[in-house]
Amino acid sequence: MVGLLLLCVLGRSPQLPSVEALAARLATGRLVLDQAPFALGGDSLAGESVQILRQAARALNLTPGRFAVLVPAEREASLPPDTVQSRRRAQAAFRALLAAGANPNHLVEPQGDPRGPSAADPVPARAARIELVRVDPPAPAPKPKQGPAS
């Protein structure tokens, strides 16, 4: 995180993955965007999130399927997970992807993370990640043609 802040202060942005690389990850059924921070303690996206979300929107348009926007709930050892904030953050990410040009037919309106919070996977307050997860199964592979029986 300090490295990202230092790069921003020095006027250099971190290297973002290409649209093609993001589309390849989406094609596997799951893309994790860990370079899209939220405002500290809030549900609005931080300014540096714009570029990666623009790239992700382009990648969504290149990838067949429909994807849910998930933001895992923050969890601290002594507190329950903040699932309300998680849903608000997912809505903010959904709207940002649409504003960045993502085809709405490729996105599913966020309803919260159906997997629920994971105690084994704590998410720091500002570093909450955005996940795009395929919700429709990929098209089945065509069956090979069989010749006449002999």
Protein Blocks (a to p, Z undefined) as FASTA:
>chain_A
ZZmmmmmmnopacddddfklmmmmmmnopacdfkbccdehiabdcfklmmmmmmmmmmmm
mpgcdddddddddddfkbccdfklmmmmmmmmmmmmmmnopafklpccdebjfkbpafkl
ccdfklpccddddfbdcdddddddddddZZ
